[in-house]
Amino acid sequence: MSNIINNDKKYIANTYKRFNVVLKEGKGSILIDENNKEYIDFSSGIGTNTFGACDDEWVDAVCNQAKTLQHTSNLYYSIPQVKLAELLIERTNMKKVFFANSGAEANEGAIKCARKYSFDKYGKGRSEIITLQGSFHGRTIATLSATGQDVFHQYFYPFVEDFKYAPVNDINALNDLINENTCAIMIETVQGEGGVNALEPEFIKYIDKVCKEKDLVFICDEVQTGNGRTGYLYSYMEYGVNPDIVTTAKALAGGLPFAAVMFNTKVENTLSYGQHATTFGGNPICAQAAYSIISRIDNDLLEHVKECRKIIDEELKKSPYVKYTTGKGLMVGIELDDKKLAVDIVQKCIDNGLIVLTAKKRIRLLPPLNISFENLRRGLDILKKVLESE
Ligand SMILES: *Cc1c(COP(=O)(O)O)cnc(C)c1O
């Protein structure tokens, strides 16, 4: 075993079950390990490296800002923050944005905003937030509480009160949970960590409608689905709905820690002076990186994402070990033949020069959005061969 692996186990808290590979460098959708072996990257980090590894334009944006001013506190105005905010608001029709550092933190901001909106208007007690079974919203205590999976509700008691979990795609069950204390509904349009499950369009549209009717805050967690991943700039745009709050992170800054909470008309002024803040949120390097990423997510790129998905589905249909695929765009879940174990497949893919992810029992693919058709096909060939082996 390499020194890096030994010393990782020795010095780094053992919270990650890592695969046996030390990734050292990369370019685009190709990664290279410490022994100079090459891999095709179908993971993009976990959907963070929007244009793959060390994309030239992204590198320039990051390096130029590092040479200009790496950080200012949020006590002062910031050029990169304002440029990015203007671009995001123009392209989403949301009204205001708060910048944070991670998905969990963005969701914390959304939860705070939803509860404050309700407090301001209805007073104390109207604080219940409905999320979905199988959801994932982060690892802080509040976002663990929001996460609708029992495995995450252990050890760290007490959790935050007033979260309820509705089954997906079940309008009646959702209605049963809504009462006079409900203040918000929070969803992912495609549940990522929960297994790459796309919600039904009618369900998403109903949530939009019921939130408007009952003055609930509609929170769309686009941490994973956002920034082009599903073939839309933000996934909610496919359904003609208008969330009150959209959170995003992972791919926003192309591989730097960055997040945004976007507020629509209803809640644009809910959080005011002193009610929410972060030291690093809106960091100029991350904001410039995000600006370069968002300005490149145009129709051509979104079409490319959709084309790639067609190829993926076509190719995987040919494999007898793939039952079906799930998800949207370049957020792909692969339901395997019952005899295949996803973690084993991941390790075998690594052995054969391909990096893929899992989500629950499925293989999950989150390739760079601009992956070439050639690398996409090469990767799919490796995956199909791995599935055939044994
Ligand atoms: C990854 C993820 C989060 C948590 O993001 P972190 O940056 O790890 O805090 C929250 N929601 C969704 C949908 C995610 O996929």
The ligand as a Tripos MOL2 file, in Angstrom:
@<TRIPOS>MOLECULE
LIG
   15    15     1     0     0
SMALL
NO_CHARGES

@<TRIPOS>ATOM
      1 C1        -24.3860   17.0250   -1.3700 C.3       1 LIG1
      2 C2        -25.7290   17.5070   -1.0080 C.ar      1 LIG1
      3 C3        -25.9510   18.3080    0.1260 C.ar      1 LIG1
      4 C4        -24.8500   18.6410    1.0990 C.3       1 LIG1
      5 O1        -23.8590   19.4240    0.5140 O.3       1 LIG1
      6 P1        -22.4600   19.6340    1.2770 P.3       1 LIG1
      7 O2        -21.7250   20.6000    0.3960 O.co2     1 LIG1
      8 O3        -21.8070   18.2970    1.3650 O.co2     1 LIG1
      9 O4        -22.7740   20.1960    2.6070 O.co2     1 LIG1
     10 C5        -27.2290   18.8010    0.3450 C.ar      1 LIG1
     11 N1        -28.2380   18.5180   -0.4980 N.ar      1 LIG1
     12 C6        -28.0690   17.7570   -1.5820 C.ar      1 LIG1
     13 C7        -29.2240   17.5060   -2.4940 C.3       1 LIG1
     14 C8        -26.8130   17.2130   -1.8740 C.ar      1 LIG1
     15 O5        -26.6610   16.4300   -2.9460 O.3       1 LIG1
@<TRIPOS>BOND
     1     1     2 1
     2     2     3 ar
     3     2    14 ar
     4     3     4 1
     5     3    10 ar
     6     4     5 1
     7     5     6 1
     8     6     7 2
     9     6     8 1
    10     6     9 1
    11    10    11 ar
    12    11    12 ar
    13    12    13 1
    14    12    14 ar
    15    14    15 1
@<TRIPOS>SUBSTRUCTURE
     1 LIG1         1 GROUP 0 **** ****
